[in-house]
Amino acid sequence: ILVDFVSLERDEAPHFGPLLTDPANRRAYYCNFHIVASFFCIAFLIGGPFFVNMQRFLHPDIVAEYNYVFLWDEDLGEGLEISQPALDMAKSEVHHQITARGRKGYVHRRIYKSRGGGRCYENSTAPPCTGWVEMMAPVFSRAAWRCVWHMIQNDLIHAWGLDKKLGYCAQGDRSKNIGVVDSEYIVHLGIPTLGGFSENKIRRRSYAELIMFQKRWKRAVAAADCWNDPYPETEKE
């Protein structure tokens, strides 16, 4: 069984219908994910050749109302629960070294940095050295998304701080189940998406939201008497 993910961007909230399903043999179905920004995900359980099935289910007339169709399959053989396409170093605005495309393999899960601030070594276990992706083009398994969905605070529009907590949703060891896919890479232009707001105002608001998120997280952890934090070092941020 091949599992492929297709992200579709559109201007309005989608409706979930039977157009891309195959209920007779239960081989394809929609992910009933809640909408996050302008993206939603369709997951297919499909046996057979990748592009043959894409032709079968993604007829141009069906996807005509969408601006982009993102066909993703390169990470699935790596067993990643949370991933992202790597960034083209030559053309992208790269904020974190771990998101930059590597050229020695299909996927990387950690980085090494021996100079400057935020150093990362072989024994580093915390984000952004390992177990981390940026919230620009994340890809989630169904189980991981169910967890992440509950972490999203709908009054914190920039979601700063959420990226550092994704490891809790990795369905196991975050250093193994989270990775950046080098064989599928994109360009990050770093263009602000919130029109009418200055960059300085957005950054100030983002930092304020980060503090709010961290305070809420700490309160939730303190209230969970029976929960043992698997990553207590993250509270030292």
Backbone hydrogen bonds, N-H to C=O, Kabsch-Sander energy under -0.5 kcal/mol:
donor,donor_aa,acceptor,acceptor_aa,energy
2,L,46,I,-2.1
4,D,2,L,-0.6
4,D,44,F,-1.4
5,F,72,W,-2.0
6,V,42,I,-2.2
7,S,70,F,-1.4
8,L,40,F,-1.5
9,E,68,Y,-1.0
10,R,38,S,-1.3
17,G,15,H,-0.6
21,T,18,P,-1.8
22,D,28,A,-1.0
25,N,22,D,-1.1
26,R,22,D,-0.8
27,R,22,D,-1.1
29,Y,43,A,-1.0
31,C,41,C,-0.6
32,N,30,Y,-0.7
33,F,31,C,-2.1
36,V,39,F,-1.5
39,F,36,V,-2.0
40,F,8,L,-0.9
42,I,6,V,-2.2
44,F,4,D,-1.9
45,L,27,R,-0.8
46,I,2,L,-2.4
46,I,44,F,-0.8
53,N,49,P,-1.8
54,M,50,F,-1.9
55,Q,51,F,-2.3
56,R,52,V,-1.6
57,F,53,N,-2.5
58,L,54,M,-2.7
59,H,57,F,-0.7
62,I,59,H,-1.2
63,V,59,H,-1.6
66,Y,63,V,-1.8
67,N,9,E,-2.0
68,Y,9,E,-0.7
70,F,7,S,-2.0
71,L,69,V,-0.7
72,W,5,F,-2.7
72,W,70,F,-0.7
76,L,73,D,-0.8
78,E,75,D,-1.7
79,G,76,L,-1.2
80,L,75,D,-1.0
81,E,177,N,-2.5
82,I,177,N,-1.9
83,S,139,V,-2.3
84,Q,179,G,-0.9
86,A,181,V,-2.5
86,A,184,E,-1.3
87,L,99,T,-2.7
88,D,186,I,-2.8
89,M,87,L,-0.6
91,K,88,D,-0.7
92,S,88,D,-1.6
93,E,188,H,-3.1
94,V,92,S,-0.9
95,H,93,E,-0.6
99,T,96,H,-1.8
100,A,97,Q,-1.5
101,R,87,L,-2.4
108,H,180,V,-2.3
111,I,129,C,-1.8
113,K,120,C,-2.6
120,C,113,K,-1.8
124,S,121,Y,-1.5
129,C,126,A,-1.6
130,T,126,A,-0.8
131,G,109,R,-1.0
136,M,134,E,-1.3
137,A,134,E,-0.8
139,V,83,S,-2.9
141,S,81,E,-2.4
145,W,141,S,-2.7
146,R,142,R,-1.9
147,C,143,A,-1.3
148,V,144,A,-2.7
149,W,145,W,-3.1
150,H,146,R,-0.8
150,H,147,C,-0.5
151,M,147,C,-0.6
151,M,148,V,-1.3
152,I,148,V,-1.2
154,N,152,I,-0.7
156,L,153,Q,-2.0
157,I,155,D,-0.8
159,A,156,L,-0.8
162,L,159,A,-1.5
163,D,159,A,-0.5
165,K,162,L,-1.4
166,L,162,L,-0.5
166,L,163,D,-1.0
168,Y,165,K,-1.7
169,C,166,L,-2.2
170,A,167,G,-1.3
176,K,173,D,-1.3
177,N,173,D,-2.5
178,I,174,R,-1.1
179,G,82,I,-1.7
180,V,108,H,-2.9
181,V,84,Q,-2.9
182,D,106,Y,-1.8
182,D,180,V,-0.8
183,S,106,Y,-1.8
186,I,86,A,-2.9
189,L,187,V,-0.7
195,G,193,T,-1.0
197,F,194,L,-1.0
202,I,198,S,-2.2
203,R,199,E,-2.4
204,R,200,N,-2.4
205,R,201,K,-2.4
206,S,202,I,-2.4
207,Y,203,R,-2.4
208,A,204,R,-2.2
209,E,205,R,-2.4
210,L,206,S,-2.2
211,I,207,Y,-2.1
212,M,208,A,-2.0
213,F,209,E,-2.9
214,Q,210,L,-2.5
215,K,211,I,-2.2
216,R,212,M,-2.3
217,W,213,F,-2.5
218,K,214,Q,-2.3
219,R,215,K,-2.2
220,A,216,R,-2.4
221,V,217,W,-2.5
222,A,218,K,-2.4
223,A,219,R,-1.8
224,A,220,A,-1.0
224,A,221,V,-0.6
225,D,223,A,-1.5
227,W,224,A,-1.4
229,D,227,W,-0.6
234,T,231,Y,-1.8
235,E,232,P,-1.6
236,K,233,E,-1.8
237,E,234,T,-1.3
